[in-house]
Amino acid sequence: MATVLEAEGIVRRFGGADAVSGVDFTIQAGESVALVGPNGAGKTTLLRMLAGPAQPDAGTITHSGAGVGWAPQRAAVYPRLTVRENLTLFVEMEGVENVAGRVDELISLAALDDYADQRAETLSTGTLQRLNLSVALCGSPAVLLLDEPTATLSPEQRRRLWTWLEDLRRDDGLAVAFSTQSLNEAGSRADRLLILVRGATVFEGTPNALANLAGGDAEAAYSDLVGSPE
Protein backbone atom coordinates (compact mmCIF):
# COMPACT_ATOMS: atom_id res chain seq x y z
CA MET A 1 0.00 0.00 0.00
CA ALA A 2 1.12 3.53 -0.74
CA THR A 3 2.07 5.89 2.05
CA VAL A 4 -0.32 8.87 2.03
CA LEU A 5 1.03 10.77 5.04
CA GLU A 6 4.34 10.61 6.87
CA ALA A 7 5.66 12.64 9.79
CA GLU A 8 9.09 12.39 11.39
CA GLY A 9 10.21 13.76 14.74
CA ILE A 10 7.22 16.09 15.19
CA VAL A 11 7.55 18.54 18.09
CA ARG A 12 5.13 21.21 19.28
CA ARG A 13 5.87 23.45 22.25
CA PHE A 14 3.61 25.66 24.34
CA GLY A 15 5.14 27.93 26.96
CA GLY A 16 8.45 26.09 26.87
CA ALA A 17 6.88 22.65 27.42
CA ASP A 18 6.48 19.96 24.76
CA ALA A 19 2.83 19.18 23.94
CA VAL A 20 4.07 16.75 21.30
CA SER A 21 7.57 15.38 21.67
CA GLY A 22 9.38 13.75 18.76
CA VAL A 23 6.44 11.74 17.38
CA ASP A 24 6.74 9.71 14.17
CA PHE A 25 3.55 8.92 12.25
CA THR A 26 2.87 7.08 8.99
CA ILE A 27 -0.42 6.00 7.41
CA GLN A 28 -1.04 3.91 4.33
CA ALA A 29 -3.88 4.09 1.81
CA GLY A 30 -6.99 2.40 3.20
CA GLU A 31 -5.55 2.05 6.70
CA SER A 32 -7.21 3.12 9.94
CA VAL A 33 -5.04 4.38 12.80
CA ALA A 34 -6.30 5.37 16.25
CA LEU A 35 -4.52 7.96 18.38
CA VAL A 36 -5.26 6.95 21.95
CA GLY A 37 -4.42 8.52 25.28
CA PRO A 38 -5.80 10.44 28.24
CA ASN A 39 -6.75 14.11 28.21
CA GLY A 40 -3.69 16.25 27.54
CA ALA A 41 -1.78 13.45 25.82
CA GLY A 42 -1.26 15.53 22.66
CA LYS A 43 -3.73 13.78 20.35
CA THR A 44 -5.52 16.89 19.09
CA THR A 45 -2.30 18.87 18.79
CA LEU A 46 -0.75 16.10 16.69
CA LEU A 47 -3.80 15.86 14.41
CA ARG A 48 -3.87 19.63 13.92
CA MET A 49 -0.25 19.55 12.77
CA LEU A 50 -0.85 16.60 10.45
CA ALA A 51 -3.86 18.42 8.97
CA GLY A 52 -2.13 21.80 8.59
CA PRO A 53 -3.92 24.29 10.91
CA ALA A 54 -0.91 24.13 13.26
CA GLN A 55 2.76 23.96 12.35
CA PRO A 56 5.38 21.88 14.19
CA ASP A 57 8.29 23.53 15.95
CA ALA A 58 10.50 20.70 14.71
CA GLY A 59 10.18 17.71 12.42
CA THR A 60 8.77 17.18 8.93
CA ILE A 61 5.34 16.27 7.53
CA THR A 62 4.87 14.91 4.01
CA HIS A 63 1.48 14.44 2.31
CA SER A 64 0.65 12.54 -0.86
CA GLY A 65 -0.59 14.60 -3.80
CA ALA A 66 -4.27 14.00 -2.92
CA GLY A 67 -3.94 15.85 0.38
CA VAL A 68 -5.66 15.69 3.75
CA GLY A 69 -9.20 16.20 5.01
CA TRP A 70 -9.62 17.56 8.55
CA ALA A 71 -12.72 17.21 10.76
CA PRO A 72 -12.27 18.85 14.17
CA GLN A 73 -14.36 17.68 17.10
CA ARG A 74 -16.52 20.81 16.91
CA ALA A 75 -18.12 21.00 13.47
CA ALA A 76 -16.33 23.60 11.34
CA VAL A 77 -19.36 24.79 9.37
CA TYR A 78 -21.38 27.99 9.08
CA PRO A 79 -24.48 27.55 11.27
CA ARG A 80 -26.73 29.93 9.32
CA LEU A 81 -25.96 28.39 5.95
CA THR A 82 -27.84 25.34 4.70
CA VAL A 83 -26.18 21.98 4.20
CA ARG A 84 -25.96 22.62 0.45
CA GLU A 85 -24.65 26.17 0.91
CA ASN A 86 -21.94 24.98 3.31
CA LEU A 87 -20.81 22.24 0.96
CA THR A 88 -20.89 24.55 -2.06
CA LEU A 89 -18.67 27.05 -0.25
CA PHE A 90 -16.10 24.47 0.82
CA VAL A 91 -16.07 22.64 -2.53
CA GLU A 92 -15.41 25.98 -4.27
CA MET A 93 -12.53 26.63 -1.86
CA GLU A 94 -11.00 23.29 -2.92
CA GLY A 95 -11.00 24.42 -6.56
CA VAL A 96 -13.17 21.53 -7.78
CA GLU A 97 -14.17 21.97 -11.43
CA ASN A 98 -17.74 20.65 -11.21
CA VAL A 99 -18.89 22.24 -7.96
CA ALA A 100 -22.58 21.35 -8.20
CA GLY A 101 -21.81 17.77 -9.14
CA ARG A 102 -19.42 17.29 -6.23
CA VAL A 103 -21.92 18.83 -3.80
CA ASP A 104 -24.65 16.47 -5.01
CA GLU A 105 -22.24 13.56 -4.68
CA LEU A 106 -21.37 14.46 -1.09
CA ILE A 107 -25.00 14.96 -0.10
CA SER A 108 -25.85 11.52 -1.46
CA LEU A 109 -22.76 9.89 0.05
CA ALA A 110 -23.57 11.23 3.52
CA ALA A 111 -27.31 10.54 3.21
CA LEU A 112 -28.03 14.25 3.65
CA ASP A 113 -30.67 14.48 0.90
CA ASP A 114 -33.50 15.18 3.36
CA TYR A 115 -31.47 17.95 5.04
CA ALA A 116 -29.90 19.68 2.03
CA ASP A 117 -31.94 22.86 2.46
CA GLN A 118 -31.84 22.99 6.26
CA ARG A 119 -29.55 25.40 8.05
CA ALA A 120 -26.69 23.74 9.87
CA GLU A 121 -27.80 25.16 13.22
CA THR A 122 -31.05 23.14 13.01
CA LEU A 123 -29.39 19.74 12.50
CA SER A 124 -29.23 16.98 15.08
CA THR A 125 -25.83 16.07 16.50
CA GLY A 126 -25.45 13.01 14.30
CA THR A 127 -26.52 14.80 11.12
CA LEU A 128 -24.23 17.72 11.88
CA GLN A 129 -21.33 15.30 12.25
CA ARG A 130 -22.12 13.84 8.82
CA LEU A 131 -21.97 17.37 7.41
CA ASN A 132 -18.70 17.98 9.26
CA LEU A 133 -17.17 14.90 7.64
CA SER A 134 -18.59 15.83 4.25
CA VAL A 135 -16.81 19.18 4.46
CA ALA A 136 -13.56 17.34 5.20
CA LEU A 137 -14.12 15.19 2.09
CA CYS A 138 -14.82 18.11 -0.26
CA GLY A 139 -11.43 17.93 -1.94
CA SER A 140 -11.38 14.10 -2.28
CA PRO A 141 -8.43 13.69 0.14
CA ALA A 142 -6.28 10.60 0.46
CA VAL A 143 -6.43 10.68 4.26
CA LEU A 144 -9.14 11.85 6.66
CA LEU A 145 -8.11 13.13 10.10
CA LEU A 146 -10.81 13.07 12.79
CA ASP A 147 -10.65 14.49 16.31
CA GLU A 148 -12.83 12.31 18.59
CA PRO A 149 -15.49 11.93 15.89
CA THR A 150 -17.94 9.92 18.04
CA ALA A 151 -17.58 11.75 21.36
CA THR A 152 -21.05 13.33 21.22
CA LEU A 153 -22.89 10.60 19.29
CA SER A 154 -25.34 7.97 20.41
CA PRO A 155 -24.46 4.27 19.95
CA GLU A 156 -26.61 4.07 16.79
CA GLN A 157 -25.07 7.25 15.38
CA ARG A 158 -21.61 5.83 16.06
CA ARG A 159 -22.48 2.62 14.24
CA ARG A 160 -23.70 4.55 11.19
CA LEU A 161 -20.62 6.77 11.17
CA TRP A 162 -18.21 3.85 11.28
CA THR A 163 -20.14 1.98 8.59
CA TRP A 164 -19.79 5.02 6.33
CA LEU A 165 -16.07 5.38 7.04
CA GLU A 166 -15.43 1.68 6.48
CA ASP A 167 -17.23 1.89 3.13
CA LEU A 168 -14.99 4.81 2.12
CA ARG A 169 -11.88 2.89 3.13
CA ARG A 170 -12.98 -0.19 1.19
CA ASP A 171 -14.35 1.52 -1.93
CA ASP A 172 -12.06 4.55 -2.27
CA GLY A 173 -8.91 3.52 -0.40
CA LEU A 174 -9.38 6.43 2.02
CA ALA A 175 -7.00 6.35 4.99
CA VAL A 176 -8.46 7.36 8.35
CA ALA A 177 -6.67 8.57 11.48
CA PHE A 178 -8.83 9.38 14.50
CA SER A 179 -8.33 10.30 18.13
CA THR A 180 -10.30 8.69 20.92
CA GLN A 181 -10.20 8.10 24.65
CA SER A 182 -12.04 4.78 24.19
CA LEU A 183 -9.70 1.83 23.96
CA ASN A 184 -12.64 -0.36 22.95
CA GLU A 185 -13.45 1.90 20.00
CA ALA A 186 -9.80 2.06 19.00
CA GLY A 187 -9.40 -1.70 19.16
CA SER A 188 -12.50 -2.42 17.11
CA ARG A 189 -12.13 0.32 14.49
CA ALA A 190 -8.39 0.68 13.89
CA ASP A 191 -5.78 -1.50 12.21
CA ARG A 192 -3.09 0.13 14.31
CA LEU A 193 -2.87 2.08 17.56
CA LEU A 194 -0.62 4.98 18.49
CA ILE A 195 -0.76 5.54 22.27
CA LEU A 196 0.43 8.93 23.50
CA VAL A 197 1.31 10.00 27.03
CA ARG A 198 2.40 13.60 27.72
CA GLY A 199 3.08 14.13 24.03
CA ALA A 200 5.29 11.09 23.50
CA THR A 201 4.58 7.74 21.85
CA VAL A 202 4.57 4.90 24.39
CA PHE A 203 3.17 2.22 22.06
CA GLU A 204 2.61 1.68 18.35
CA GLY A 205 1.19 -1.53 16.95
CA THR A 206 -1.92 -3.60 16.35
CA PRO A 207 -4.66 -4.06 18.96
CA ASN A 208 -3.55 -7.69 19.34
CA ALA A 209 0.03 -6.65 19.96
CA LEU A 210 -1.15 -4.32 22.73
CA ALA A 211 -3.20 -7.08 24.35
CA ASN A 212 -0.25 -9.46 24.19
CA LEU A 213 1.75 -7.13 26.44
CA ALA A 214 -0.47 -8.21 29.34
CA GLY A 215 -1.41 -11.79 28.58
CA GLY A 216 -4.25 -10.91 26.24
CA ASP A 217 -5.71 -8.09 28.36
CA ALA A 218 -5.61 -4.87 26.30
CA GLU A 219 -7.09 -2.76 29.11
CA ALA A 220 -4.42 -3.92 31.55
CA ALA A 221 -1.67 -3.23 29.02
CA TYR A 222 -3.08 0.22 28.33
CA SER A 223 -3.26 1.04 32.04
CA ASP A 224 0.36 -0.03 32.50
CA LEU A 225 1.47 2.21 29.64
CA VAL A 226 -0.59 5.24 30.56
CA GLY A 227 -0.27 5.02 34.33
CA SER A 228 -2.53 6.57 36.94
CA PRO A 229 -4.05 9.98 36.17
CA GLU A 230 -2.34 12.83 37.97
Protein Blocks (a to p, Z undefined) as FASTA:
>chain_A
ZZfbdcehiacdeehiafbghiacdddehiacddeddehilmmmmmmmmnopaccfbdcd
dddfkopadddfbdcbdfkbcfklmmmmmmmmnopablmlmmmmmmmmnopmmmmmpcfk
lpcfklmmmmmmmmmmmnopabdcdehkllmpcfklmmmmmmmmmmmmmmnopacddddf
bfklmmmmpfbdcddeehiafbdcdfklmmmmngopaklmmmmmnopaZZ
